[in-house]
Amino acid sequence: MPRVLVTGAGRGIGLEFARQYAADGWDVVATVRDRAAARELAGLGVRVEALDMRDFAALAAFPERLGREPLDLLIANAGISQAKWIRSAADAEAWQEVHAVNAVAPTLLAEVLLPLVEAAGGRMAAITSRMGSIADSSGGYIAYRASKAALNAAWHALALGWRDRPVTLALLHPGWVQTDMGGPQAPLAVEESVAGMRRVIADLPRAASGSFLDQRGDPVPW
C-alpha cells in the first residue's frame, strides 16, 4: 500500500487530498495544528498527527514519528496568508510568520523526509501559487506572494541538487479554488483542483523535476 503525507489537512485542499488518496486505498498520514478541530479528517479513517509548521524543532524530528517505512509521496500543502501590505511593524512581523510557514517549513520538511521518500523512489509536491510568479501582475498580498516566490526558488534548488537521486519534485498552482482562502466566488471546485493535481504528480517525469505547473499540468512562468 503506498503511503502519503499531507500537511495542512484539516480543511480545503489538504483535506481533499487526504480524502481522495484514502478513497484510492493509500495509507494516509495527515497533519493539522489542532487534532481536536479535525473531526472531518479523522472521520476519513486516516492517521492524524498534530504538527505546527512554525515549530521547526518538531518538523526536524517528524521523521521519527513516521518510522522507517518508505514514504511514496509528500504533499506540502500547509500555508497561511497575512499582511496584504507591509505598512507597519505588525505587518512586518506577520510577513516573517508567513515566510516561516509557507517557505521555510515545507523546505525543511522536504530535507528531513528525503531518506524516506528516496527509499520509495517517490515524489514531493509543494502547493504554491501563481501569485509567487514574478510574472504575475495582480499586485497586493505582499507577504503571501513573497513567501510563495521563496518556496518556488527553494524547491527548484532542491530539485537541482537532487538530480541524481530517485526523487521527483513538483511545484503546483491549484488554480483559484473554492476554499476559505479562495472564497465562494472562485471558479474551481476543490475536488476538481485536487484531482487535477494528483494527475500532474503521478505523470510528472523525472526529467521535469522542479517544474512549476498548474492543476492541468500547464507550465506557470517563474
N, C-alpha and C positions, 0 to 999 in steps of 0.2 A: 504494500500500500504506500503510495507516495505521500510525503509529508510536506506541509506548507506552514509557514509562519506569517501571520498577518498582523501588523501593528495598527493601532488606532481603529480597532474593530468594533467599537461599541455602537456605531451608527453609520449611516451613509454608505460611502463607497467601501470602507473597510468591512462593515457588517455584511454587505452584499458579496464581497469576495469570499468571506467565511461561509456564507450560505451556499453559494454556488459550488465551491470546492467540496464542502461537506456532502452536498447532494450528489456529487460525482464520485463519492467514495474515498476522498482524500482524508488523511489524518491531519486535522486542522488544529494548530495552536494559535490562539488569538489573544492579543494583548489589549488591555484597557487601563486607564488610570485608576478607575474605581470599579472593582468587581461587583459591588452591591448595586450599581446602576446599570449593569449589563445583563438584565434579565432576558431580553430578547436573544442576545448572543448565547447565553447559557442554554436557552431552550433549543438551540440547534444541535446539542449534544457534542459540542467541540470542547477542547481543553482551553480554559480561560485562565490567563495569567495576568496579574497586576504588574504594570510596568509604566513608570513615569519617564517620558522622553527627556525631561530636564535633569534626571538623575543619572549622570554619566557613570558613576561607580556601579549602579545597578545594571546599566547597559553593558558595561565591560564584563560583568560577572554573569550575564544572562545565559551564555552557552552552558554553564554548569547546571542551570535549571532544565535545560533541554536534554542533557545527557549526550551519549556518544552516537546515537542513531543518526545517519546522514539526513541532511535537510535538502529536499529537492527544489524548494522554492522559498525565497524571501520576498514578501510584498511589504515594502517600507512605505506605508500609507499615512501614518500619523502626522498631523500638521495643524497649525493654528494660523489665524490671521488677526493682526492688530496694527494700529498706527497707520492710518491711511496717509497721513502726512507726518513729517518729523519736525515739529514746531515747538517742542518743549523738552525739558529733561525727562519728563514722564514718557513722552513719545520715544525718546532715545532708549530709555530702559526697556520699553516694550519691544523695540526693534531687536535688542540683544536677546530677549527671550524667544522671539520668533525665529531668529537666526539659529539659536541653540536647538530648538525643537525641529525646525524644518530642514536644516542643512547639516549641522554638526552631529546630531543624534543618529540620523539614518546612515551617515558615513561611518561613524564609529561602530554601529551595529553590523554593517556590511563587513568591516575589517575583522571583527571578533568572530563572526559567524562563517568566515571564509573556509576554515577547515571542514566544517560540517557540510557546506554546500559543495565544496570541491570533492568531497568523498562521494557525493551523489552524482557528480558531473552535472550539477544543477544550474539554476538561474536565480537572478536577483532583479527585482523591478522596483524602482522608486517612482511613486506617484508625484509628479511635478506639475507644472502648469505652463501654458503658453505665455502667461504673464512673466515668466522667468526668461523669456526670449528678449534679447536686446532689440530685435527687430519689431517687437510688439509696440504699437503706438497708442494704446488705450490710456496710459498715464495713471497716476494715483497709486494707492496701496503700496507705498514705497517699501515698507518693511517686508511684506509678503513677497512682493516682486523680487526684491534683492535676495531674499532667502532662497527662493526657487532658482535664481540665476546661480547662486553659490552652490546649491545642490547639484545643478546640472554640471557645473565645472568640476566639482569634486568627484562625482560618479563617472564622468567621462575620463578623468585622470585615473580612477581605479581600473576602468576597463583597459586603458592603455598599459597600465602596469601589470595587469593580469592576462596579457595577450597569450602567454604560453601556458596558461592554467585552464583546466576544463570547466570554466565558469562563464556564463553569458549574462551580461547586464543590459537592462533597458531603462530608459527614462521616458515615462509615459504621461502625456497630457490626456486626462479623461474626457475632455470636452466640457461644455457648460452643462452641468448636471443638476438635477432637481434634488438637492440636499439642503441641509441647514445653511451651509456656506453659499451654495449656488442660488438658492431661493426657488420658490414655486414657479417663477416665470421662465426658468431655464428650459430649453427645448428638448433636453435629452434625459430620458428616464435612467435611473441608476442601474436598473437591470440590464439595459441595453449597453450602457457605457462599460460596465464590468465584463459583460460577455465579450465585447469587442476587445478589451484589453487582454483578456485571457487568451484570445486567439493570437494576438500580437506576440504575447510572451511565448506561447507554445511554438510559434512558427519562426521566431527570430533566429537567423543563422548565426553561428559563432563569429563569422567574419564581420557581422554588423553589431557586435557587442559595443555598448556605449552609445547607441543611437538614441536620438530624441524624436519620438514618434507620437502621433495622436492615437485615439482609440480605434481608428480604422487602419492603422499601420502606415499612415502618410507621414513623411518627414516634417518636422517643425523647425523653422530657422532658429539657429542659435542666437 
